[in-house]
């Protein structure tokens, strides 16, 4: 049942990974935001020590950050 499956908090997992392996928190950098204010799409990079680990796109910064962390 899909309702019983917890949604992974990719940001929290990525944060733990960054702290454990690099002793610093990840940074989420907005690369681009396109579209009108009521329906923007954000492109975000997940970075540790200026190295990109992933990119994500979402209709909110939070959603894009989760996608980048995944």
N, CA, C and O atoms as CSV, one atom per row, in Angstrom:
chain,resi,resn,atom,element,x,y,z
A,1,UNK,N,N,0.843,-1.197,0.000
A,1,UNK,CA,C,0.000,0.000,0.000
A,1,UNK,C,C,0.877,1.244,0.000
A,1,UNK,O,O,1.726,1.417,0.875
A,2,UNK,N,N,0.670,2.095,-0.971
A,2,UNK,CA,C,1.516,3.278,-1.131
A,2,UNK,C,C,1.382,4.256,0.044
A,2,UNK,O,O,2.331,4.980,0.345
A,3,UNK,N,N,0.237,4.288,0.702
A,3,UNK,CA,C,0.036,5.200,1.824
A,3,UNK,C,C,0.868,4.804,3.047
A,3,UNK,O,O,1.161,5.648,3.894
A,4,UNK,N,N,1.243,3.549,3.141
A,4,UNK,CA,C,2.030,3.073,4.274
A,4,UNK,C,C,3.536,3.234,4.054
A,4,UNK,O,O,4.323,3.102,4.991
A,5,UNK,N,N,3.927,3.516,2.822
A,5,UNK,CA,C,5.340,3.660,2.506
A,5,UNK,C,C,5.812,5.060,2.868
A,5,UNK,O,O,5.306,6.040,2.321
A,6,UNK,N,N,6.779,5.172,3.788
A,6,UNK,CA,C,7.261,6.514,4.120
A,6,UNK,C,C,8.041,7.124,2.960
A,6,UNK,O,O,8.767,6.432,2.246
A,7,UNK,N,N,7.878,8.407,2.792
A,7,UNK,CA,C,8.612,9.120,1.745
A,7,UNK,C,C,10.007,9.406,2.289
A,7,UNK,O,O,10.151,9.912,3.402
A,8,UNK,N,N,11.022,9.086,1.514
A,8,UNK,CA,C,12.393,9.326,1.952
A,8,UNK,C,C,12.669,10.819,2.005
A,8,UNK,O,O,12.282,11.566,1.106
A,9,UNK,N,N,13.340,11.244,3.065
A,9,UNK,CA,C,13.778,12.630,3.154
A,9,UNK,C,C,15.210,12.671,2.631
A,9,UNK,O,O,16.167,12.533,3.393
A,10,UNK,N,N,15.341,12.860,1.336
A,10,UNK,CA,C,16.645,12.823,0.674
A,10,UNK,C,C,17.578,13.907,1.193
A,10,UNK,O,O,18.787,13.698,1.295
A,11,UNK,N,N,17.011,15.073,1.522
A,11,UNK,CA,C,17.848,16.166,2.044
A,11,UNK,C,C,18.503,15.763,3.363
A,11,UNK,O,O,19.686,16.029,3.576
A,12,UNK,N,N,17.744,15.124,4.245
A,12,UNK,CA,C,18.289,14.697,5.538
A,12,UNK,C,C,19.378,13.642,5.336
A,12,UNK,O,O,20.417,13.687,5.994
A,13,UNK,N,N,19.143,12.700,4.433
A,13,UNK,CA,C,20.130,11.651,4.153
A,13,UNK,C,C,21.399,12.239,3.544
A,13,UNK,O,O,22.508,11.833,3.890
A,14,UNK,N,N,21.227,13.196,2.637
A,14,UNK,CA,C,22.378,13.845,1.993
A,14,UNK,C,C,23.155,14.680,3.015
A,14,UNK,O,O,24.384,14.730,2.984
A,15,UNK,N,N,22.427,15.329,3.912
A,15,UNK,CA,C,23.044,16.119,4.987
A,15,UNK,C,C,23.922,15.205,5.860
A,15,UNK,O,O,25.061,15.546,6.178
A,16,UNK,N,N,23.378,14.049,6.238
A,16,UNK,CA,C,24.138,13.090,7.051
A,16,UNK,C,C,25.393,12.630,6.308
A,16,UNK,O,O,26.475,12.549,6.889
A,17,UNK,N,N,25.235,12.331,5.023
A,17,UNK,CA,C,26.366,11.901,4.195
A,17,UNK,C,C,27.450,12.975,4.152
A,17,UNK,O,O,28.634,12.678,4.307
A,18,UNK,N,N,27.032,14.231,3.939
A,18,UNK,CA,C,27.975,15.339,3.847
A,18,UNK,C,C,28.725,15.528,5.165
A,18,UNK,O,O,29.943,15.705,5.173
A,19,UNK,N,N,27.992,15.491,6.272
A,19,UNK,CA,C,28.615,15.678,7.591
A,19,UNK,C,C,29.606,14.550,7.893
A,19,UNK,O,O,30.712,14.790,8.377
A,20,UNK,N,N,29.189,13.325,7.598
A,20,UNK,CA,C,30.005,12.150,7.907
A,20,UNK,C,C,31.278,12.099,7.064
A,20,UNK,O,O,32.357,11.796,7.572
A,21,UNK,N,N,31.138,12.400,5.765
A,21,UNK,CA,C,32.258,12.221,4.838
A,21,UNK,C,C,33.065,13.489,4.550
A,21,UNK,O,O,34.223,13.410,4.142
A,22,UNK,N,N,32.450,14.659,4.762
A,22,UNK,CA,C,33.132,15.915,4.411
A,22,UNK,C,C,33.182,16.912,5.569
A,22,UNK,O,O,33.810,17.964,5.448
A,23,UNK,N,N,32.526,16.594,6.689
A,23,UNK,CA,C,32.473,17.460,7.861
A,23,UNK,C,C,31.948,18.871,7.540
A,23,UNK,O,O,32.369,19.849,8.157
A,24,UNK,N,N,31.044,18.961,6.589
A,24,UNK,CA,C,30.402,20.243,6.297
A,24,UNK,C,C,29.020,19.977,5.686
A,24,UNK,O,O,28.798,18.934,5.071
A,25,UNK,N,N,28.102,20.922,5.861
A,25,UNK,CA,C,26.754,20.725,5.324
A,25,UNK,C,C,26.712,20.959,3.807
A,25,UNK,O,O,27.531,21.703,3.269
A,26,UNK,N,N,25.764,20.327,3.128
A,26,UNK,CA,C,25.610,20.584,1.696
A,26,UNK,C,C,25.009,21.971,1.464
A,26,UNK,O,O,24.358,22.541,2.339
A,27,UNK,N,N,25.244,22.490,0.274
A,27,UNK,CA,C,24.677,23.776,-0.136
A,27,UNK,C,C,23.813,23.515,-1.363
A,27,UNK,O,O,24.188,22.755,-2.256
A,28,UNK,N,N,22.657,24.157,-1.390
A,28,UNK,CA,C,21.755,24.019,-2.535
A,28,UNK,C,C,21.778,25.318,-3.314
A,28,UNK,O,O,21.399,26.371,-2.802
A,29,UNK,N,N,22.227,25.234,-4.560
A,29,UNK,CA,C,22.427,26.414,-5.395
A,29,UNK,C,C,21.350,26.448,-6.479
A,29,UNK,O,O,21.199,25.496,-7.244
A,30,UNK,N,N,20.597,27.566,-6.538
A,30,UNK,CA,C,19.583,27.724,-7.583
A,30,UNK,C,C,20.310,28.026,-8.893
A,30,UNK,O,O,20.995,29.042,-9.010
A,31,UNK,N,N,20.156,27.147,-9.864
A,31,UNK,CA,C,20.801,27.323,-11.159
A,31,UNK,C,C,19.921,28.137,-12.100
A,31,UNK,O,O,20.408,28.923,-12.912
A,32,UNK,N,N,18.597,27.926,-11.967
A,32,UNK,CA,C,17.668,28.564,-12.898
A,32,UNK,C,C,16.267,28.520,-12.314
A,32,UNK,O,O,15.891,27.562,-11.639
A,33,UNK,N,N,15.501,29.563,-12.581
A,33,UNK,CA,C,14.058,29.517,-12.295
A,33,UNK,C,C,13.358,30.101,-13.512
A,33,UNK,O,O,13.630,31.228,-13.926
A,34,UNK,N,N,12.458,29.317,-14.070
A,34,UNK,CA,C,11.778,29.721,-15.295
A,34,UNK,C,C,10.269,29.662,-15.114
A,34,UNK,O,O,9.753,28.903,-14.294
A,35,UNK,N,N,9.582,30.469,-15.886
A,35,UNK,CA,C,8.121,30.462,-15.859
A,35,UNK,C,C,7.560,31.637,-15.080
A,35,UNK,O,O,8.291,32.351,-14.394
A,36,UNK,N,N,6.256,31.829,-15.192
A,36,UNK,CA,C,5.591,32.914,-14.461
A,36,UNK,C,C,5.569,32.616,-12.960
A,36,UNK,O,O,5.704,31.462,-12.553
A,37,UNK,N,N,5.400,33.648,-12.146
A,37,UNK,CA,C,5.441,33.513,-10.688
A,37,UNK,C,C,4.525,32.419,-10.146
A,37,UNK,O,O,4.883,31.733,-9.189
A,38,UNK,N,N,3.357,32.251,-10.743
A,38,UNK,CA,C,2.399,31.277,-10.216
A,38,UNK,C,C,2.716,29.837,-10.617
A,38,UNK,O,O,2.123,28.904,-10.076
A,39,UNK,N,N,3.646,29.644,-11.561
A,39,UNK,CA,C,4.020,28.263,-11.913
A,39,UNK,C,C,5.485,28.191,-12.345
A,39,UNK,O,O,5.795,27.800,-13.471
A,40,UNK,N,N,6.362,28.566,-11.450
A,40,UNK,CA,C,7.800,28.527,-11.720
A,40,UNK,C,C,8.333,27.103,-11.640
A,40,UNK,O,O,7.775,26.250,-10.949
A,41,UNK,N,N,9.411,26.867,-12.355
A,41,UNK,CA,C,10.165,25.622,-12.241
A,41,UNK,C,C,11.573,26.002,-11.805
A,41,UNK,O,O,12.202,26.873,-12.405
A,42,UNK,N,N,12.064,25.346,-10.759
A,42,UNK,CA,C,13.390,25.631,-10.237
A,42,UNK,C,C,14.342,24.492,-10.571
A,42,UNK,O,O,14.000,23.315,-10.460
A,43,UNK,N,N,15.547,24.877,-10.983
A,43,UNK,CA,C,16.613,23.908,-11.206
A,43,UNK,C,C,17.675,24.184,-10.145
A,43,UNK,O,O,18.185,25.300,-10.047
A,44,UNK,N,N,18.004,23.167,-9.353
A,44,UNK,CA,C,18.894,23.341,-8.209
A,44,UNK,C,C,19.990,22.284,-8.222
A,44,UNK,O,O,19.752,21.129,-8.575
A,45,UNK,N,N,21.201,22.698,-7.830
A,45,UNK,CA,C,22.327,21.774,-7.697
A,45,UNK,C,C,22.618,21.546,-6.221
A,45,UNK,O,O,22.607,22.488,-5.429
A,46,UNK,N,N,22.879,20.292,-5.851
A,46,UNK,CA,C,23.299,19.940,-4.496
A,46,UNK,C,C,24.828,19.888,-4.492
A,46,UNK,O,O,25.437,19.112,-5.228
A,47,UNK,N,N,25.434,20.726,-3.652
A,47,UNK,CA,C,26.891,20.875,-3.656
A,47,UNK,C,C,27.487,20.553,-2.287
A,47,UNK,O,O,26.881,20.818,-1.248
A,48,UNK,N,N,28.689,19.974,-2.311
A,48,UNK,CA,C,29.514,19.834,-1.111
A,48,UNK,C,C,30.914,20.284,-1.511
A,48,UNK,O,O,31.481,19.782,-2.482
A,49,UNK,N,N,31.465,21.229,-0.763
A,49,UNK,CA,C,32.809,21.755,-1.063
A,49,UNK,C,C,32.958,22.170,-2.532
A,49,UNK,O,O,33.946,21.822,-3.178
A,50,UNK,N,N,32.004,22.893,-3.042
A,50,UNK,CA,C,31.995,23.373,-4.441
A,50,UNK,C,C,31.988,22.262,-5.479
A,50,UNK,O,O,32.262,22.514,-6.653
A,51,UNK,N,N,31.680,21.039,-5.066
A,51,UNK,CA,C,31.554,19.927,-6.011
A,51,UNK,C,C,30.079,19.575,-6.128
A,51,UNK,O,O,29.386,19.398,-5.126
A,52,UNK,N,N,29.612,19.475,-7.367
A,52,UNK,CA,C,28.200,19.155,-7.589
A,52,UNK,C,C,27.969,17.655,-7.447
A,52,UNK,O,O,28.679,16.845,-8.043
A,53,UNK,N,N,26.951,17.294,-6.635
A,53,UNK,CA,C,26.620,15.895,-6.410
A,53,UNK,C,C,25.322,15.493,-7.095
A,53,UNK,O,O,25.074,14.304,-7.296
A,54,UNK,N,N,24.501,16.455,-7.453
A,54,UNK,CA,C,23.252,16.129,-8.119
A,54,UNK,C,C,22.488,17.379,-8.493
A,54,UNK,O,O,22.735,18.462,-7.964
A,55,UNK,N,N,21.555,17.210,-9.414
A,55,UNK,CA,C,20.673,18.303,-9.842
A,55,UNK,C,C,19.238,17.839,-9.745
A,55,UNK,O,O,18.926,16.661,-9.917
A,56,UNK,N,N,18.376,18.793,-9.467
A,56,UNK,CA,C,16.962,18.462,-9.394
A,56,UNK,C,C,16.106,19.600,-9.911
A,56,UNK,O,O,16.513,20.761,-9.892
A,57,UNK,N,N,14.922,19.255,-10.368
A,57,UNK,CA,C,13.965,20.239,-10.869
A,57,UNK,C,C,12.665,20.039,-10.110
A,57,UNK,O,O,12.248,18.909,-9.856
A,58,UNK,N,N,12.028,21.149,-9.750
A,58,UNK,CA,C,10.757,21.049,-9.056
A,58,UNK,C,C,9.975,22.341,-9.152
A,58,UNK,O,O,10.503,23.375,-9.559
A,59,UNK,N,N,8.698,22.268,-8.768
A,59,UNK,CA,C,7.826,23.442,-8.845
A,59,UNK,C,C,7.993,24.345,-7.619
A,59,UNK,O,O,7.383,25.412,-7.538
A,60,UNK,N,N,8.828,23.907,-6.664
A,60,UNK,CA,C,9.205,24.766,-5.535
A,60,UNK,C,C,10.690,24.521,-5.273
A,60,UNK,O,O,11.241,23.504,-5.696
A,61,UNK,N,N,11.333,25.455,-4.575
A,61,UNK,CA,C,12.749,25.264,-4.259
A,61,UNK,C,C,12.928,24.011,-3.407
A,61,UNK,O,O,13.871,23.246,-3.607
A,62,UNK,N,N,12.021,23.808,-2.460
A,62,UNK,CA,C,12.109,22.647,-1.567
A,62,UNK,C,C,12.024,21.335,-2.350
A,62,UNK,O,O,12.785,20.399,-2.104
A,63,UNK,N,N,11.087,21.286,-3.294
A,63,UNK,CA,C,10.922,20.087,-4.124
A,63,UNK,C,C,12.156,19.841,-4.981
A,63,UNK,O,O,12.596,18.700,-5.127
A,64,UNK,N,N,12.713,20.902,-5.546
A,64,UNK,CA,C,13.916,20.786,-6.374
A,64,UNK,C,C,15.122,20.369,-5.532
A,64,UNK,O,O,15.964,19.604,-6.002
A,65,UNK,N,N,15.216,20.860,-4.288
A,65,UNK,CA,C,16.298,20.474,-3.392
A,65,UNK,C,C,16.216,18.991,-3.051
A,65,UNK,O,O,17.239,18.308,-3.019
A,66,UNK,N,N,15.014,18.488,-2.798
A,66,UNK,CA,C,14.813,17.063,-2.519
A,66,UNK,C,C,15.263,16.223,-3.720
A,66,UNK,O,O,15.929,15.200,-3.557
A,67,UNK,N,N,14.893,16.665,-4.922
A,67,UNK,CA,C,15.257,15.942,-6.147
A,67,UNK,C,C,16.776,15.957,-6.344
A,67,UNK,O,O,17.359,14.950,-6.746
A,68,UNK,N,N,17.406,17.079,-6.066
A,68,UNK,CA,C,18.866,17.186,-6.227
A,68,UNK,C,C,19.567,16.293,-5.212
A,68,UNK,O,O,20.563,15.648,-5.541
A,69,UNK,N,N,19.065,16.248,-3.998
A,69,UNK,CA,C,19.672,15.423,-2.943
A,69,UNK,C,C,19.531,13.931,-3.244
A,69,UNK,O,O,20.395,13.129,-2.889
A,70,UNK,N,N,18.423,13.574,-3.906
A,70,UNK,CA,C,18.191,12.164,-4.247
A,70,UNK,C,C,19.220,11.700,-5.250
A,70,UNK,O,O,19.197,10.542,-5.667
